[in-house]
Amino acid sequence: MWSRRRLLTSSLALLRRDYHFPVRHHLTPSRVFHTRLFLLFPYPLVRRRPCSFRESKVWGKSSFSSSESGHAGGPLRCWNCGVTSAAVKPFLACGSCGSVQPVDPSVDYFRIFGLERTFDIKDDNLEGKYKDWQKKLHPDLVHTKSENEKAFAAEQSARVIDAYHTLRKPLSRALYLLKLEGIQVDEEKTVADPDLLVEMMEIREAVEEASDSQTLKQIQSQAQKKLDAWSNSFQEAFNKQHFNSAVTSTQRMRYYEKAIEEIVKKL
């Protein structure tokens, strides 16, 4: 009897170490010893997340922090010529032999374009840098290379395209910065702000009733001012690490960005 009690107690201790579940104290070892252990606990056992992951700060949906939070290793080495890269620069293509490299997930979108990781991008040549990378990585320009390098080029090119479209607009740039901080915003969540929703309805009605491009441009200018104001609010909150306020700002930014997109379609 004692050995059976010790065996069950040890098993429960191991489970408590690795799982979270409610304990049924009225069950005794003598009553449950011959029953499969998982039947004692009809509640789902939730495995603890591995300690190597940093728990994300989540607004709306659960997620893990992005693997793109920073460079996690030392200098990389070119697969073709063996030259070691400088860790401070994105290693998309070897500077020595020109070979396209495999995707390095630790290189975030800002590093791809040599930018500081900040919302206020102080570089008006983002498009130029994007085109430079595309010249080096476009699959059509590496058609004489090996199949492996063609695959690397396709992956790198797609990543550069995504990086460019993410950073070029304030809202997507803000959401990406939050993602790098481990914060995944639920983009489907509706803002419970009656004043904002009424304002959006008024903008839609004004756009539908507008009879000329000048009127549409005036509406666009007003919406752009609101978008800029909330963008500034995001920047201030993010710099102070006030992430609740930063998320709130992105939710407002989304409404004004959509309104501007609808106006542009009609222009």
C-alpha positions as CSV (number, residue, x, y, z in Angstrom):
1,M,0.0,0.0,0.0
2,W,2.8,2.4,0.9
3,S,4.7,1.8,-2.3
4,R,1.6,2.4,-4.4
5,R,0.9,5.7,-2.6
6,R,4.6,6.8,-3.1
7,L,4.4,5.9,-6.8
8,L,1.2,7.9,-7.4
9,T,2.5,10.9,-5.4
10,S,5.8,10.9,-7.4
11,S,3.8,10.8,-10.7
12,L,1.6,13.7,-9.6
13,A,4.7,15.7,-8.6
14,L,6.2,15.3,-12.0
15,L,2.9,16.3,-13.7
16,R,2.7,19.4,-11.5
17,R,6.2,20.4,-12.5
18,D,5.4,20.3,-16.3
19,Y,1.6,21.0,-16.4
20,H,-1.0,23.3,-15.1
21,F,-4.3,21.7,-14.0
22,P,-6.8,21.8,-11.2
23,V,-6.2,19.3,-8.4
24,R,-9.0,17.0,-7.3
25,H,-8.2,16.7,-3.6
26,H,-11.0,14.3,-2.8
27,L,-9.4,11.5,-4.8
28,T,-7.1,9.3,-2.8
29,P,-4.3,7.0,-4.1
30,S,-6.1,3.9,-3.1
31,R,-9.2,4.8,-5.1
32,V,-7.4,5.8,-8.3
33,F,-4.2,3.7,-8.4
34,H,-5.6,1.2,-11.0
35,T,-7.1,4.0,-13.2
36,R,-5.1,5.6,-15.9
37,L,-3.7,8.8,-14.5
38,F,-5.1,11.1,-17.2
39,L,-8.7,10.0,-16.4
40,L,-8.4,11.4,-12.9
41,F,-8.2,14.9,-14.4
42,P,-10.9,15.5,-17.0
43,Y,-9.6,19.1,-17.6
44,P,-7.1,19.6,-20.5
45,L,-3.5,19.5,-19.5
46,V,-1.7,22.6,-20.8
47,R,2.0,22.0,-21.4
48,R,4.1,24.9,-20.1
49,R,5.7,26.8,-22.9
50,P,9.4,26.2,-23.4
51,C,11.6,28.5,-21.3
52,S,13.5,29.5,-24.5
53,F,10.6,31.5,-25.7
54,R,9.8,34.9,-24.2
55,E,6.1,35.2,-23.4
56,S,4.5,37.8,-25.7
57,K,2.6,40.8,-24.5
58,V,-0.6,40.2,-26.3
59,W,-3.5,42.5,-27.2
60,G,-6.4,40.5,-28.6
61,K,-4.7,37.2,-29.5
62,S,-2.0,35.0,-27.9
63,S,1.3,34.6,-29.6
64,F,5.0,34.1,-29.0
65,S,7.5,36.9,-29.5
66,S,9.0,37.2,-32.9
67,S,12.2,35.4,-33.8
68,E,13.2,38.7,-35.5
69,S,13.9,40.5,-32.3
70,G,17.7,40.7,-33.0
71,H,20.8,38.9,-34.2
72,A,21.2,35.9,-32.0
73,G,24.6,34.7,-33.1
74,G,28.1,35.8,-34.2
75,P,29.3,36.7,-37.7
76,L,28.0,34.5,-40.6
77,R,30.1,32.8,-43.2
78,C,29.5,32.7,-46.9
79,W,28.5,29.3,-48.0
80,N,30.4,29.7,-51.3
81,C,33.8,31.5,-50.6
82,G,33.9,31.1,-46.8
83,V,34.4,34.8,-46.1
84,T,33.0,35.9,-42.8
85,S,30.4,38.7,-42.8
86,A,30.4,41.7,-40.4
87,A,27.6,41.0,-37.9
88,V,26.5,44.7,-38.0
89,K,25.4,44.4,-41.6
90,P,22.6,42.3,-43.2
91,F,24.2,39.3,-44.9
92,L,21.8,38.9,-47.8
93,A,24.5,38.7,-50.4
94,C,28.3,38.1,-49.9
95,G,30.3,41.3,-50.4
96,S,33.3,39.2,-51.6
97,C,31.9,36.8,-54.2
98,G,28.4,38.2,-54.7
99,S,26.7,34.9,-53.8
100,V,23.2,35.2,-52.5
101,Q,23.0,33.8,-48.9
102,P,20.2,31.8,-47.2
103,V,17.7,33.9,-45.2
104,D,18.8,34.9,-41.7
105,P,15.7,35.4,-39.6
106,S,17.6,37.4,-37.0
107,V,18.0,40.2,-39.5
108,D,15.0,42.4,-39.0
109,Y,13.5,44.6,-41.7
110,F,15.2,47.8,-40.5
111,R,18.6,46.2,-40.7
112,I,18.0,45.1,-44.3
113,F,17.9,48.7,-45.3
114,G,20.5,49.9,-42.9
115,L,18.0,51.8,-40.8
116,E,17.8,52.4,-37.0
117,R,15.0,50.5,-35.4
118,T,12.6,53.4,-34.8
119,F,9.2,54.6,-35.9
120,D,10.5,57.9,-37.3
121,I,12.6,56.7,-40.2
122,K,15.1,59.4,-41.0
123,D,15.9,58.2,-44.5
124,D,14.0,59.3,-47.6
125,N,15.9,56.8,-49.8
126,L,14.0,53.7,-48.7
127,E,12.7,53.1,-52.2
128,G,16.2,53.5,-53.6
129,K,17.7,50.9,-51.2
130,Y,14.8,48.6,-52.0
131,K,15.6,48.7,-55.7
132,D,19.3,48.2,-55.1
133,W,18.6,45.0,-53.2
134,Q,16.2,43.8,-55.8
135,K,18.9,44.2,-58.5
136,K,21.1,41.8,-56.5
137,L,18.4,39.4,-55.5
138,H,15.8,39.2,-58.3
139,P,15.5,35.6,-59.5
140,D,15.6,36.7,-63.1
141,L,19.1,38.1,-62.5
142,V,20.5,34.9,-61.0
143,H,19.2,32.5,-63.7
144,T,22.8,31.3,-64.4
145,K,23.4,30.4,-60.7
146,S,23.0,27.0,-59.0
147,E,19.5,25.8,-58.0
148,N,20.3,26.4,-54.4
149,E,21.3,30.0,-55.0
150,K,18.2,30.6,-57.1
151,A,16.1,29.4,-54.2
152,F,18.1,31.7,-51.8
153,A,17.5,34.6,-54.1
154,A,13.8,33.9,-54.4
155,E,13.4,33.8,-50.6
156,Q,15.6,36.9,-50.0
157,S,13.8,38.8,-52.7
158,A,10.4,38.0,-51.2
159,R,11.7,39.0,-47.8
160,V,13.0,42.4,-49.1
161,I,9.7,43.1,-50.8
162,D,7.8,42.4,-47.5
163,A,10.3,44.5,-45.6
164,Y,9.8,47.4,-48.0
165,H,6.0,47.4,-47.9
166,T,6.0,47.0,-44.1
167,L,8.3,49.9,-43.4
168,R,7.0,52.4,-46.0
169,K,3.6,53.0,-44.3
170,P,3.2,54.3,-40.7
171,L,0.7,51.7,-39.6
172,S,2.4,48.6,-40.8
173,R,5.7,50.0,-39.5
174,A,4.2,50.6,-36.1
175,L,2.7,47.1,-36.0
176,Y,6.1,45.6,-36.9
177,L,7.8,47.5,-34.2
178,L,5.3,46.1,-31.7
179,K,5.9,42.7,-33.1
180,L,9.6,43.0,-32.5
181,E,8.7,43.8,-28.9
182,G,6.7,40.6,-28.6
183,I,3.3,42.3,-29.0
184,Q,0.9,40.9,-31.5
185,V,-2.0,43.2,-32.2
186,D,-5.4,41.7,-33.2
187,E,-6.0,43.6,-36.4
188,E,-9.6,42.3,-36.6
189,K,-10.6,43.8,-33.2
190,T,-13.2,46.6,-33.5
191,V,-12.6,49.8,-31.6
192,A,-15.4,50.5,-29.1
193,D,-15.4,54.2,-29.6
194,P,-18.7,55.7,-30.7
195,D,-17.3,59.0,-31.7
196,L,-14.6,57.4,-33.9
197,L,-17.2,55.2,-35.6
198,V,-19.5,58.1,-36.2
199,E,-16.7,60.1,-37.7
200,M,-15.8,57.2,-40.1
201,M,-19.5,57.0,-41.2
202,E,-19.4,60.8,-41.9
203,I,-16.2,60.4,-43.9
204,R,-17.7,57.6,-46.0
205,E,-20.8,59.7,-46.7
206,A,-18.8,62.7,-47.7
207,V,-16.7,60.6,-50.0
208,E,-19.8,59.1,-51.7
209,E,-21.4,62.5,-52.1
210,A,-18.2,64.2,-53.4
211,S,-18.6,65.3,-57.0
212,D,-15.1,66.4,-57.9
213,S,-11.5,65.6,-57.1
214,Q,-10.9,68.9,-55.2
215,T,-13.5,67.9,-52.6
216,L,-12.0,64.4,-52.3
217,K,-8.6,65.9,-51.8
218,Q,-9.9,68.1,-49.0
219,I,-11.4,65.1,-47.2
220,Q,-8.2,63.2,-47.7
221,S,-6.2,66.1,-46.2
222,Q,-8.4,66.1,-43.1
223,A,-8.1,62.3,-42.7
224,Q,-4.3,62.5,-43.2
225,K,-4.0,65.1,-40.4
226,K,-5.8,62.7,-38.1
227,L,-3.6,59.8,-39.2
228,D,-0.5,62.0,-38.6
229,A,-1.7,62.9,-35.1
230,W,-2.2,59.3,-34.1
231,S,1.1,58.4,-35.6
232,N,2.8,61.0,-33.4
233,S,0.9,59.5,-30.4
234,F,2.2,56.1,-31.3
235,Q,5.7,57.3,-31.5
236,E,5.6,59.0,-28.2
237,A,4.0,56.1,-26.4
238,F,6.3,53.5,-28.0
239,N,9.4,55.5,-27.1
240,K,8.3,55.6,-23.5
241,Q,7.4,51.8,-23.7
242,H,3.7,52.6,-22.9
243,F,2.6,49.7,-25.0
244,N,-1.1,49.9,-24.1
245,S,-1.3,53.4,-25.4
246,A,0.8,52.5,-28.5
247,V,-1.6,49.7,-29.4
248,T,-4.6,52.1,-28.9
249,S,-2.9,54.5,-31.4
250,T,-2.4,51.8,-34.0
251,Q,-6.1,50.9,-33.8
252,R,-7.1,54.5,-34.5
253,M,-4.4,54.7,-37.3
254,R,-6.0,51.8,-39.0
255,Y,-9.4,53.5,-39.4
256,Y,-7.9,56.7,-40.9
257,E,-5.6,54.7,-43.2
258,K,-8.5,52.7,-44.6
259,A,-10.5,55.9,-45.1
260,I,-7.6,57.4,-47.0
261,E,-7.3,54.3,-49.2
262,E,-11.0,54.6,-50.1
263,I,-10.6,58.2,-51.0
264,V,-7.6,57.4,-53.2
265,K,-9.6,54.8,-55.1
266,K,-12.1,57.4,-56.0
267,L,-9.7,60.0,-57.1
